[in-house]
Amino acid sequence: FNKSSMREAVLDLINQANSATDYLRSKGPTLVTDLTSQFAEEVVGLIDEYADMVNMQIRDEVGYCAPLSTSLNATVVSFCNEIVDPFNGFWAALGWCFLLYLPCIALSVSLISLYRKSEPYPGPLVESQPLEAVGGSSGQDSRNRKKGHRRNPSSFLPEYTHSRPPPQNA
């Protein structure tokens, strides 16, 4: 510690710690920012240098060998044509769907209140007469038989609008 006593060494250490704390409080944020940017620049520089070296080695050393060059070119072309292009097509189609479906959904949500309003059917606009039975059916069968369909009769329409002629038995 280069001090004559332990007391002087401890006091000097405490003074150094206090001055370091004051320095970090005053210049610490700028120091950290500068060191971070320097580190990032060095890392990016190393990565760029390595990528350039790999490209140069592939171009100069592998490129002179015709079979390997052909293989490399075929691999790049097949990767682009067989994997990347269909993948881009898929995302483009998905983008068009979002572009077209989202406005349609917004419009349908805004119109849903109009379709929820329901009014009873006022009835036919033209008065129609029930169709007469044609053929040799007896009057008893036509009176007992209900007119129209039996599943879901409408309560708003008169019964004679549902009438149909009975099937003809020849």
Disulfide bonds with the S-S distance in Angstrom:
none
